[in-house]
Amino acid sequence: MTQRGRATRSTGRPRDGAGPRGPREGGPRGGDLAARRTRLRTVIEPVVNGAGYDLEDLSVSRAGRRHVVRVIVDRDGGIDLDAVADVSRAVSTALDAAEEADGDIVAGEYQLEVSSPGVDRPLTLPRHWRRNVGRLVKVTVRAAASLPGQRGEEPGGDRQLTGRVVGADDDGVQLETDDGRTSWAYAQLGPGRVQVEFTRLAELGEPDELDDADDTDEFDDSDDIDDEDDVEDEER
């Protein structure tokens, strides 16, 4: 079973936008994080896809005097630290090239973080369910999809279902529950949430995914952020 959420590469990317040539023109500036995020996606997503990965999430947040650009990538079979480092370098190179051509993408200094998804990532797309076959998942079954005769369920209301993912394709997912195996179309379900099973992890001989990030690959060559500079204004 693939470990997730423990591979992180953080690289300081100082950008002051005002070198000897003065402030650069072009690119979103000021407080429009949504515009920055859109511009970043147009640069980053082709690089990630071209390397054989999916761009699962991209966010821009303010942290003190700089921005933090967080990039979440994944693929079938999972992603390890070496792959994260490769993607991080490719994304960094692409951002440098985009800024040379079009001006600052993120005004001021920013820090790039590339990582794999954690177990708390909601399952919303077919590939998310496929990559979690074998895991225990809790999901909301929408009211219109509730099966008749379910024990302890109010008719016409949403209900929580917990089951192990035993199969998933482009059309739907199969769950093994206490009542047996059931099949669901994705439209019938809300976002799924992986349930951490400490006993099962021990039986499989895998390290706990929620342990301290001993395997974390972090590099930051920029100034430390003051303790009082909390991350704020995150745009997702």
N, C-alpha and C positions, 0 to 999 in steps of 0.2 A: 504494500500500500504506500502510495507516494506521500511524503511529507510536504506540507505547504506552509507558506507564510514565514519561513525562517531565513530565506535568502534575501539579503538586502545589500545594495551598494549605494553609498551616499558620497557624492562628489561635490565639493564646493566649486561653484562657478561664479567668480567675481565679475560683475558687470556694472560699471558705473555710468556708462553711456556718455561720458564727458572727458575723453582723453584729449590729446593735443589737438585733435580735429574738432573738438567741441561736441555737443550733444548730437546724436545721430537722428536723422529724420526717418519716419516710417515706423510701423509697428504700433500696437496699442500702448498707450501711456496712461498715467494717472491711476485712478482707482478701479478701472473696469476689468475686474478679474475674469468675468465671463468672456470678454473679447480676447484676453490673453490666452485663456484656455482653448478657445476655438482656433486661434492662430497656432498654438503649440500642437494641437492635434493634427493639423494639416501637415506639419513637419514630422512629427514623431510617428504617427500611425503607419505611413508607408515604410518607414525604416523597420519598425517592429514586425509588420506583416512580411516584409521582404526577407527577414531573418528566420521566418518560419514560426512566429509566435502570434498570439492574439493580444491586442491591447484591451485589457479588461477594465481599466479605469485610468483617468488622468485628472489630477486636481492641482490647483494653484492656491496657496495660502500665504498669508503674511506672517512672518516671524521676526519681530523686532524691526531691524533696518533692512531686512532682505525678504525675498520671497522663497518659498519652498515649492519646487515642482516635483510632484510624486507621480510615478509611472508604475502601474501594475500590469505585469505581463504573465502569460501562461500558455501552455500547449498540452496536447495529449501526452501522457506519461510524466507530466510535471516538469519543473525547471530547477536546476541546481545553481550553486554559487558561481561556478565557472560560466554558465550560460548567462546569468544575471550580469556578470562583469562584462561579457562580450556585448550584450545588448546596451549596457550603460555607455560603453565606449562609442558604439555606433550612433546612439542617440546624441551623445555629447558632440560628436563630429558634425552631425547633421544640423544641430542647433548653431554651432559656430559658423557653418557655411551659410545658413539662413540669415544670420545676423550680419554677416559680411555683405550679403547681397541686398537685404531689405531693411536693415536697421534693427534696433533692439526689439526682441519679441517680448521680453519681460524687462520693464524699466528698472534700473538699479541692479544691485547684487542679487543673485539667486543661487539656490542649492538644488542640485538634481539628485533625486532618490529613485532608484529602480529596484523593484522587489517583486516577489511572487505573491499570490493571494493567500490570505490567512483563512483559517477554518471558519471565521465569522462572516466570510463573504457570502451574500445571499445567492442561492441558485435560481437564476432567472432565465437562462438560455439553455437550449438542448445540450450544448457542449459542457455546460457546468454540471448538469445531471450525469452526462456520460462519464465525465472525469471523476465522479464520486460514486461509481458503482462499487458496492460492497460496504458503503458507509450507512450509518443510521442517520435518518433525516426526519425532522419535524416540519410539516407543511400545512397550510390552511387549505382545506377543500372548500371551494366556493359554494354558496347556498344552492345554486341551480344545478350543481353537480353531485350533491349529496345523494347517496344511495338509499332507497327505502329500507326500512327495517333495521337500521343501525342502532345498536344498543346505546341508550343514554344520550341520544342526540335529539335536539329540538327540531321539529320539521321546519324547513324553510330557512334555517340559519346556517351560517358558516360553521365549520367544525375543524378542530385540530386533529391531524393524523400523524402518527409516528410509525415509520417503517424503514426497513433496509432496502436500499436501491439495488435491485437485482438485474435491471436492464434499462436501457434508455436509447432512443433513436430520435430521428427528426420529428416524429409525430407525438411521442409521449414517453411516459416512464412507467416501469413496473416496480411495485413496492411489496415487500413481504412484511405483513403485519400480523398481529395476534389472531386476526380473523382469517388469515390466509393471504394469498397473493392477489393483488388488484392492479388493474391497469388504468392509467389516467392520461388524458390529453393535457398538454401544457396549459391550454386555455381554462381548464377546470381547476387549476391550482394557483395559489399565490406563491411568493418566493419561498424556496426551501431553505432550511437552516441545518447544517451538519451538527450532530450531537457528539460531543467528545466522549469517548468511551475509554476510561482509564484502564479498566480490566482487560478489555480487548486489545489495547495497545501493548499491555504487558505480555499477553499471551502470544502476540505476534512478534515480540522481541523488538518493538520499535520504540525509540525515545519519545517521551511525552512532547507533543507539539506545543504545549504551553509552557515548557521549561524556559529558563533564562536563555536568551539567544546566544548560546556559546558558539554556534556555527555562523553567526552573523558576520558578514564581510562589510565593514564600514570604513570608509575613507572620507575625511573632511579636511581639506587644506585651507579652509576659510576661517575667519575669526570666530571664536565661540560666541554664541548668543547669550546675552545676559539672562540670569535666572528670571528676572521680572518680565522678559520679553516673551509673553505667551503667544502661542499660535492662535491667530484669529482670522476672521473673515474668510473662512475656507469656502471655496466654490467648487461644487461637484456637479 
